[in-house]
């Protein structure tokens, strides 16, 4: 689903206030910006019934250059992991 499709689905949902596509786009952007800030600041964001986003640290490791086969050192890094809630797992 694209951002435009998400906006259309939300706008067509029953009980939603009438907003323009532009206004709903701004709402969607703000929601995702707020989630991003929460993940960065608190290292975790949970939404009941949907799941939890968490910052995970990957250790440094040895890998291979696929082109040459040469061993290379991959630096430690941080990434975001998602764990779905049981309710979401049942729907999928």
C-alpha positions in Angstrom: 0.0 0.0 0.0 1.3 3.5 -0.9 0.9 6.7 1.1 -1.8 7.9 -1.3 -3.7 4.6 -0.9 -3.5 4.9 2.8 -4.9 8.4 2.7 -7.8 7.3 0.5 -8.6 4.3 2.8 -8.6 6.5 5.9 -10.7 9.2 4.2 -13.3 6.6 3.1 -13.6 5.0 6.6 -16.9 5.5 8.3 -17.0 8.0 11.2 -14.0 10.0 10.0 -14.3 13.8 9.9 -14.3 15.3 6.4 -10.8 16.5 5.6 -9.1 17.2 2.3 -6.5 14.8 0.9 -3.9 17.4 1.6 -4.9 17.8 5.3 -5.1 14.0 5.8 -1.7 13.7 4.2 -0.4 16.1 6.8 -2.0 14.1 9.6 -0.4 10.9 8.3 3.0 12.6 8.0 2.7 13.9 11.5 1.8 10.5 12.9 4.8 8.8 11.4 7.1 11.7 12.4 5.9 11.4 16.0 6.4 7.6 16.0 9.9 8.1 14.6 10.8 10.6 17.3 9.5 8.3 20.0 11.5 5.4 18.7 14.7 7.5 18.6 14.1 9.1 22.0 12.6 6.2 24.0 14.1 3.3 21.9 10.6 1.8 21.7 7.1 2.5 20.4 4.1 0.2 21.2 0.6 0.4 19.7 -1.8 -2.1 21.4 -3.3 -4.6 19.0 -0.7 -3.7 16.3 2.8 -4.3 17.7 6.0 -2.8 19.0 8.9 -1.1 17.2 12.2 -1.4 19.1 15.7 -0.2 18.5 18.1 -3.1 18.2 21.9 -3.1 18.0 23.8 -5.3 15.6 27.2 -6.4 16.6 30.3 -5.9 14.4 30.9 -8.9 12.3 32.9 -10.3 9.4 31.3 -10.5 6.0 32.3 -11.2 2.4 32.4 -8.9 -0.6 30.1 -10.7 -3.0 32.0 -9.6 -6.0 35.5 -10.6 -5.0 34.9 -13.0 -2.1 37.3 -11.0 0.1 36.5 -10.9 3.8 35.4 -7.5 5.0 34.6 -6.0 8.4 31.0 -4.8 8.9 30.6 -2.2 11.6 28.2 -2.4 14.5 24.9 -0.6 13.7 21.5 0.2 15.1 18.3 -0.7 13.3 14.5 -0.8 14.1 12.8 -4.2 14.6 9.1 -4.8 14.6 7.3 -7.4 16.7 3.6 -7.8 15.8 0.9 -8.1 18.5 -1.0 -11.4 18.7 -4.1 -9.6 17.4 -2.2 -8.6 14.2 -0.7 -12.1 13.8 -4.2 -13.6 13.8 -5.4 -11.2 11.1 -2.5 -12.1 8.8 
